[in-house]
Each structure stands twice: as structure tokens, then as C-alpha cells.
């Protein structure tokens, strides 16, 4: 190292590693503060800025710098640091694991040299760019000696993904990952759980078993399945089922397995799912009642009736017995008292979400436990039923959409055939779409959570043949096989549709408003066409019980532009409110209505 560069290095402020260490020592058992430290605040702003170069240009520049360094005679680490700290390089190009910096094709470093350089850059880096490049160099060659360095840098949110990912590959890092899990926020905590799943270490198993899914919400269905597997959850419940913390963990995991948080359900891919459900049912009478626990059990009950859990390979009578045990336990006086107390508390304080959750639980316990018996079926015919289900509650512990679930002989045909998506909402299936006539028509029953373009959809052709309704020509454009052809008695099919189409018990005022708006705009396309607009999506979510969301496309531009707004629903008369909004669309460009409601142009929801 030359003398001028030695002085230059000494004149720089302290390294990010030293600064983070000092910050951590001020509050050693907590995450780093989100704000309040000038240098961290400046860094947080800096990592969000775009460099003057594009991401590909930035990665190419870094690759060229590394090629020159490793192949050339100048091996000065401070000069390498300063070259990588070029402000024209976009930090976003270096942050994310899925967009790796290509290592130099010429003069590629030996692993020992790559580790030496990488560790130096991470330890002495004073700018995010050299630190992120150093982590890239450590990805395939980090050693146990690098664990303290990686653990400290993982406290920084913009370093966490890569640093934690590397820690997960280093033998003996389980204790340090647990340490991070206790000192990071939700996003980084999810990354820690993913890394711990890969660690064959008793410390990892014990921490995951008791902490992973309780404090700040889970990461997703795939993660839940893996945690259940590596922690041997069913064995732990059987050995120590009296531990309420362990039971809560098991409940949270099972609820996540029936969600689409990772774009598909996973309960059907967890071999011990039925055993865990049975153990939880056994333990239910001994658990302390709470609304959160009731909500989790009720969500499982709903799914065992109509969702992915109902489609598992149950023994004869096993599912019905388990459902009855759960319903009986939740209907006992201690649990009923808890539910009554929650309803009274929510009414007194006008707390909408708690009231929704408590009513939803009450409805699940009162719902029909087994498929209703229809008239005698002829050979080759099946029983057809429709259930409309809504999410249990807003929040991280349950994720879902209001959807139409179709049961054929008590079996959830859509959830089984299309586990990586959700059924269509009532507005898309119960506005005449499923009605059968002598003319064949194609109906989309389900769509991938990620959108049809990337994950596919499930279609069926519906047609009436004499006194039967035929579902045939299935088309599963996503993963999995298509169901077989199905025949239903036409009279029972029509009766079930009549009941479902008239049923609005599942609605709340904002959803009624959104349904009527959508129906009105579909019935009279000219309302929007005169303004060169079309429907994108119109709905209402449980997360915002008092608001309907209206999003439209403007078709006057080369690329259709989405715009939209939310409307606070009038609980007294959403029907009149829908009529007034439709009239306003007839008289006024919807873009003006959007602006008057604080319109936005976000992407469509998944």
C-alpha cells in the first residue's frame, strides 16, 4: 500500500462495521434504531437512490473493477475500496441476491484470496458499495471465522438478506442466527428463519419450535411447512402438548399451511398435518381461551370443510370426527364466554375488526358441519355444493380472499386441482357465470395468486344436457392435473345456485357497494366506454372494512393506464350510494371522480 493511500484510508470516517458495533452496544438486546443516527439516516437515503448507471451497467463496472484488481499488479485494498465506492454505481444493482454481480471471467480469484478480499471490504468498508461487493465475494467461501463479521453486518437492513444468506451456509452459525433472530425486525427475522431451517443444529430446532411464528407473524406457507418438518412439530406436540407457547406455534404453522402467502397452500405437502390437527384438537379443552386461538381454530375448521385441508387423504370418518371435536371444544362454556366477552367489548368500543373477527368465529361454529344430504343421485352423478368464504380477520396470521368454494361429493374440487391460487370471488361466479344452458360456455373457476399470466388459471366448460349439468373440458393452465368430467342433477344444481346467488350474509357494506358498482358497470358498458375507460377491478377488503376500491383503465394512451380511488361506504344504504356513483360516472369523466376521491395509480392487487 502506498503512503498517500495509507493516509487517505486513515482520513476516512470509521468503517460501517465499527459504526454498527458502536450503535449496537448502546442497545445490545434490540434491533438497530430505525432513525436518529445521522450516519445511518444518510445511508438509508443513499441506498434508495439510483446511480447514474443502470443496473446492468453498474454490475458490469463492478465486474471490470474486480477483474482488473485480481488480474493486475496493483493489489491495494484501499484503492479497490475507493474504486468500488464510485457514486455512479447503482447500489440497488448490488443489494439483491437474485441479481448477483458476475465474478470476473478473467483472473478469477482463488477461494482463499476471494475470502480475504471480501472480508476486508466488509470489515473496512465505509460506503455501501464495497461492503455489498465484499459480501458477494464471501458467498461461496465464507468460513466460521467470518461469522462475527457477518452477524454484525446482518443488523443493517440493506445488508441483511445477503449476510444472513451467507451465514446459513457456514457450519456452526446456528447460535449466531438465533442471536440475530432475537435482535431483528420482521423482514430480517423471516430471513433468519429460512437460514435456520438449513442448519442441522439442536439450537436451531429449539428456537424455531418456540419462537419462529409467534412474535411478529410468519413468513409464508412454504416456510411454515419447512419449520414444521425440521422441528418435528408433531413429535414435539405429542411429547409436550401442555405447553401453550408450543400449541400457539403449532396453530400458527397450521394456519399458514392453508394460506396462499407463498402463492400456494402447503398443508397437502406436510405429511404430519393430520396428526398435528388431531393433537391440537386433543389439547383444545386444556388451553386458555382467547380470541386469537379461537380464530386460528375456526380458520382450520373452515378449511377442513371446504378448503385444501378437506382435500387431504383422510381415513373414513376421520375428518368429520376431528371437526366435531374442535367444534365441541370451542362451544364449551369457557370458550363461549371468551367469545361473548369479545363481542361485548367490540360493540362498546365500536372496534370494527374485533367485531368482524368475533362474528366470523361465531358463524364458523354455527355452520353446517357436514355436507347436506341431497336427493338420491343416479349412477355417475355427483353432489354439487357452493360455499362462500371470507378471510377470518385482517392481519398477518390469516391471508385470504372472499371466494366461492365448490364441493363435489363433499370434496373441494378447486382447492385440490389448483392449490397455487384462490377461487374466484362471488362477483365472478355468482352473477350468472355458473348457470347452465344448452350452449356450452367456459368459466374461470380459479386464478393463480401471482396473476394468471405468470401462474395460470383453472377453467371448466359448463353445459346442460337434458336433466343434467355437465362440467367438462377442464383446462388447468397452471400446475397440476385437471379434474375429471362431472355430472350433476340439474334441479339440485339450479337450487344450489339459487341459494348461493341470493345469499348476501357474507357481505359487509363496502363489499355490497363494490358488488353493485361492478354489476352496474358490467350491465351498461357504455357508462365507461364514452370516457374511453374500462374496468380493471372493483372490490372491498377485510383489511379496510369501511372502504370500497374502484380501479379502472384509461384506454386513450398507447399503454392502458390504471387509475382508481377508494370510497368510504355508507353502512345505512350502500345500494343508494352505488346508484349515485353510477350516475356520477354517466355525467362525469371517471378520472375527475378519481381525483376528487384522492385517486391513485397503483398496480392491480394479487
N, C-alpha and C positions, 0 to 999 in steps of 0.2 A: 504494500500500500504506500503510495507516495505521500510526502509530508503535507502538501496542500490538501489532499483528500482526507488525511487524518484530521487536520484542523477543521475541514468542512464538516466531518462527521461529528466532531465534538461540539461544534457550534449549533447543531440541530437541537430541537427540543428533545425531551426524553422519548423513548420508544413508546409505541402504543401498549406493548406488553407491560412496561413499567407503570404507565399511567393507569391501566386497568387494574393492576395489582394494588396500587395505592387506593383506588376507588373502592375496590372490593374489601380492603381491610377496614374501611370506615363502617361497613355494614356486612360482616362476613357471613351471615346466615340468610341474606336476602338477594334478589336479583339486583343487577346494577340499576341505579336510578334512571328513569326514562328521560329526565331533563334536570337542569340545574347546574350541570358541569359545563362550562363554556367550551372546552375542547370536544367533549362528547356531543354537545349540541351542534357544533360546527361539523363534526364528522357525519352525524346523522343527516344533515343537509347535504353534505358533499356526496355521500354515496347514492343520493337520489338524483343528482344532477347527471345530465347526459354530456358526454365528452363531445368534442368537435368531430371525432371519427365515429363511424358506425361500429356496431358490434363486430362484424367480420373484419373490418379494418383494424380495430383495436386488438383482436386476438392475433391477427397476422403480424402486427407490430410487436406484440409481446413475444411471439414465436421467433421473430427475427432477432430481437434483443437477446433471447436465450441462446439462439444458435451462435451468434457472434461471441457471446461470453464463453460458452462451453468449448467452442472450436478454436477460439483465438488465443493469443498470448497474454492478453490482459485479464487477469483473474481477480481484479479488485472488487470485492463485495460492496463497498460503499458506492463505487461507480455504477455497479449493476443496480443497486437500490435507486440511485438518482435517475438512471435511465428509465426504470420501470415506473417511477413516480411522475412521469410526463402527464401533465393535466389534460392533454388532448386524448389520452386513452380513456375510454368509457369504462367506469367502474362496473356498471351493470353487466358488461361483457365478461367480467371475471368472477362475478359473485356466485352464479348458479351452477350446481353440479351438472345439470343436464346440458350445459353449454361449456364444455371443457376447453381450456386453452390447449391447442395442439403442441405437444412437445416437439422440439426441433428434430427434423428428419436427418439433418447432417450434424455430426458431432454430438449425438445423443449422450447424455451423461451416464456413467455407471451409477447403479443404485446408491452406493455409498456416497458418491460425490453429490448426487441429486439430493440426498437426505441432508448432507452437510450444508449445502447452499439453501435449501428450503428452510431448514431450522434457523439458520442465521437471519434470513429475511423475515421470518415470523417473529423471532426474538427481538430484532433490532429495527424492524420497520417503523417508520414514522408517518407513513402515508398508507391508505388502504390498499393501493395497487400492489406494492411489493409484498405486503402481508398476504394478499389473496394469491399471488403467484407462488409465494413460498408454500402455502397450503397445497396448491396444485402439485408442486414438486414432491410433497410428502405423501401424496395419496397412495402410492404403491410401495412405499419404502419406510414408513414411519416405524419406529422401534419403541419398546417400553420406556426408554429414556426420554422420549418426546412427550410422554403423557402429561406431565405438569404444564408444559408449554401449551399443548392443545387444549387442555382443560381450562386454562385461564382465558385463552382467546375465544373459546366457545361461549363465554359470558357476554360477548359482543353480539347483538342480534344479527348484524350483517356478516359475521364470520361463522355463526353458529352452525349453519347447515353443513358447511364443508368440514369444519373442525370436529363436529360430533360424528359425521360420517366416517372420518378417518379413525377416530377413537374406537368406533365399533369394530374396526379390523385389527386392532392392536391387542394381542394377548395380555390379559391381566388388567384391562381397563374397566372392568365392571364396577369396582368400588368408586372410581372417579366419575363414571357415568351416573351412578346413583347420587353422588355428591352434586353433580350438575342438575339432576332431576329435582333436587330439593332447593335449587337456587336459580331456577329459570322460570320464565313465563310460559303460557300455554303452548305457543307455537314451538318453542325450543324444547319444551317438555315432551311433545309428541315425537320430535326427532330423537330425543334421548330414549324413549320407549322403543322406537324402531331399532336403535342400536343395541339396546339391552336384549332384545329378542334374539339377537345373533350371538350373544355371549353365553357360552355353556358354563355358567358360574352360579353357585348357590345364592350368592348375594344378589345377583340379578333377578333370580326367580323369586326370592322372598320380597324384594322391593316391589316388583311388578305385581305380585299377588296381592299386596295390601295397599298399594298407593296409586297404581297407574291410572285407573279410571274413576277416581273419586274426586280429587281436589278441584280440577278445572275443566272437567269434561273430556271425553275421549277423542281419539283421532279419526276413527273410521271402522268399518266393518272388517276389512282385511286385517287391520292391526288388532282388533278385538279377537279375531279367530286365532291369530298367532300367539297373542298373550295367553289365551285360554289353553292353547296347546303346550307352550313351553313351561307354563307354571303348573301344568297338570291340575287344572282347576277342579275337575270332578273329584279327583282323589283328595285334594285339599278340603273340599266341602264335606266329603264323607268322613274324613278324619277329624275335622274341627268345625263342624257346621254351626256350633253355638256362638261363633264369633260374628257379631253383627257387621263389623267392618268387612270381613270376608264375604258375608252374604251380600252386602251392598255392592262390593266389587263384582260378584257373580251376576247380580241383577243388571248392573250397568253394562257388562260384557254381553249378556244375552239380548238386551235391548238393542245394542249396537249391531249385533249379528243379523237382526231383522230390518235394519235400516239400509238406505242406499247411499250412505255417506261416502263410500268409496266406489260409487256408481253401480253397486250391485249388493244384493243380500249375500250373506255368508253362512247363515245358520245351517243350510243344507250341506255345507262343506266342513262342518265341525262334527267329527264322529261322535263326540260325547254329549251333543246338545240335549238329547232326550234324557240322559242320565242327570245332567245338571238341572234341567227343568223339574224332574221328579224330586231331586234333593231339595230344591228351593220350595216346592210345594209341601214337602215334609216339614221343613223348618218354619214355614209361614206362621203357624199358630204361636210359636215361641218368640217371634220378632216383635220389637216395639213398633206399634203402628205410627206411621207418618204419611203425609200426603205424597211425598216423593216416592216412598216404597209402594204405596197403593197405585200410583201412576205407572210405575215400572211393571208391576204385576198385571195391571189392566192392559197395558200395551202388549204383553206376552199373550194374554188371554185372547185379545182381538186377533193377533197374528196366528195363533193356533187354530182359530176358527176359519179365517178367511185368507191368510197370507202365506208367506214362504214356509213358516213353521208347520202349517197344516199340510204341506206337501211332502214332509219328510216321511220316511218309511216306518210308519207306526205299526206296532202289533195290533191285532184286532181288539178294539175296545180300549186301548191304552190311552189314546188322545182324549176320548170322552171322559175317562176316569180322572185323568190329570186335570182337565178343565173343571170338572165338578169339585175336585179337592181344592183348587185355587179359589173358585167362586164361594165355596162353603167357608173357607178360612177368612176371606175378605168380607163376608157377610156376617161374621161373628160380632158380638157387641163391642169389643174394644176397637175393631176397625171401623164399624159403623159409627161409633161415637166420634172417632177421628174425622170421618168424612162430614158428619153433621157440623162439627166444630169449624171445619174449614169453610163450609158453605155459609155459616152464620158470620164468620169473620169477614169473608169476602163481600157479603151483602152489606154489612155495616160500614165497610170502608170503600165500597164501590170499586173493588180491586178486580178488574175485568179478567186478567189472566188466571188468577187463582180461582175465580168463579167458573171460568171455562174449564179448567183442569178438573175441578171437583165435579162439575156436571158431567163431564166426559167420563170420568171414572164411574159415576153412578149409572150412566147409560150402559157402559160395558157390563156391569154386574147384572143389570136387568135384561140384557139382550138374550135372545134365544140361544141356548147353549148348544143345540144340535140342529142340523138341517131339518126343516119342517117336512112332514110327510105329504107327498102329493098323491094324486090318483094313481091307480095301477098303470104301470108302464108296459108297453108291448116290447117284445124282444128287439134288441138293437136300439131302443130309445134310452135317453138319459134324463135325469132330473136337472132342471135349469133354475138357478137362483142368482139373485143380484144383491150385493151388499154395498152400501155407500159408506166409506170410512174416511174419517178426518184425522189429522195428527192429534196425538194426545195432548200436546201442550207446546208452546213456544220454548225455545231454549236448545241447548246442545245435547241433552240426553235423549231426545227423540227427534228424528228428522223425517219429514214425510210430506206428502201432498194429499189433498182431498181427492179420492179416486173411486172409481167403480170397480169392484172386485166380482168376478164371475165364478160361481161354484157350479161344477158339473158333477153330479152324484156326490156332492159334499167335498169335492176336490178343487183346489184353487188352480184353475187351468192356466190363467195368465201368469201368476207368480211362478208356477212350475216351469212353464215354457220360456219365460222371459225374465230371469232373475236380475238382469242388469238394467232394469228400467222399472217404471211405475205405470200402472194402468191409467188410461185416460180419465180426465175429470168428468163429472156428470154432464157438464155443458157440452162435451164432445161425444157422449154416448147415449144420453137420455133425452135428447131433443129430436127424436125420431130416427137417429142413425141406426139403431139396432132393430127397427121394425122390419118385418119380413114380408115381402110381396112376391109375386110370381116373377119379378125381374131381379136378376142377380145384381148385387151391389157389394162393393168392397168397403170394409170398415177397418180403421186402425184402432186396435184394442189397447196397445201399449207402445211407449216410446222410451228409448234409452235416456237415462238421466243426463247423459252428456250431450244430448241432441241426436236426432235421427241421422243426420249427416255423418256423424262420427261413430255412433254406436248401434244404429239400426232401429227397427220397429217390428211390431207383430201385427199382421193383417189377417183377416178372415173374410171369406165371401159368404153372405147371408142370402138365403132364398127360401121361399115357401113352396113345398111340393105337396099338394092335396092337404091332408090334415097334419102335416109335419113341417117343422122348420129345420132346415139343413144348414150346418156350419161346415164349410168345405174349402178346398183350395187355399189352405193356410199358407202364409208367406212370412217366414221369420227371417228378416234381413240382417239380424244381429247374430249372436252366438246361439248355439243350441239347436235342437230338432223342433220341427213343427208338430203340433198335436195331430191326432187322427181325426177323420171326419166324424161329426157328431150330429145326432138326430134328437129332436125334442118334440113332444106333443104340442101342436100349435096352440091349442086352447090354454094350456098351462103356461107356455112361453108368453103369450099375449097378456095373460093375467099377471104374471110376474113383472112384465114391463109396465103395465098399468099401475101397479103398486109402486114401483120404483120411480116412475115419472111424476106421480102425484106426491111422493114423499119429499117434503122440504124440512123435516125435523132436524136434519143435519146442518141446515144453513144458519148463518147469523146475518144481521142486517147488511153488512158490507158485501157479503157474498151474494145475497139476494140482489143488491144493487148491480153488482158486476154481471150476474147471470142475465138480468133483464136488459141491461145495456147491450150485452153481446147478442142476445136473442133479437133485439130490435134492429141492430145494425146488420145482422145476417138476413133478417126478413126484408129489409129495404136497402140493398147495396147502394142505391143512388144517393143516399144521405152522404156517404163519404166520397163516392166517385165524382160528384160535382166539384169537390175540392181537391181532386187528384190525390186522394188518400185511400188507404186500405187498412184492415185490421192486422195488427201484429199479435197482441194478446191482451186479454182483459180478464182480471181475476181479483181475488182478495185472499190474503194470507192470514193464518192464525197469529203470526207474529205481530200483525197490525190489525187487531180485531175491528177497529173502527174505520178502516180506510179501504176503499176500492182502488185498484190500479188500472189505468187505461193507457195502452201504448199502441200507437198507430204508425204506419209507414207513409212518408211523403214520397210520392212517385213522380214528382216534377223534376227531380235531379237525375243525373246519369246513374248514380248509385242510390237506391232507396234509403232514405234517412229515417231512422226511428226517433220518434219523439213521444212524450207522454206526460202524465200527471197523475196525482192521487186525489181522491175525493173523499172527504170525511162523510161517512154515511149517516143519514137521518134515521135513527132507530125507530122513530114513530111511524114513518111512511116511506120506506125505500122505493116502493112502487111509484109513488108520485115523483120522487126525486129522479128516478130513471126516465120517466116521461119528460120531465123538464130538461134533462141533459140531452135527450134525443132531439127535442125541439131546438135547443141551442145549437146543435150540430147542423140542423137544417138551415138555420138562419145565419150562422157564423162559421167561418173557416176554423176547423178544429185546432189549427196552430195558434189562433188567437185565444181559444178556450184554454189551450195548454199553457200559454204564457200567463193567463190570468190565474191559473192554479199553481204557478211556480213550476212549469214543465221542465222536464229533463230529457236527455238523450242517452240513456244507459243501454248496455247490451241486454238482449232478452234474457230472462231468467232460465236456469236449467230446470 
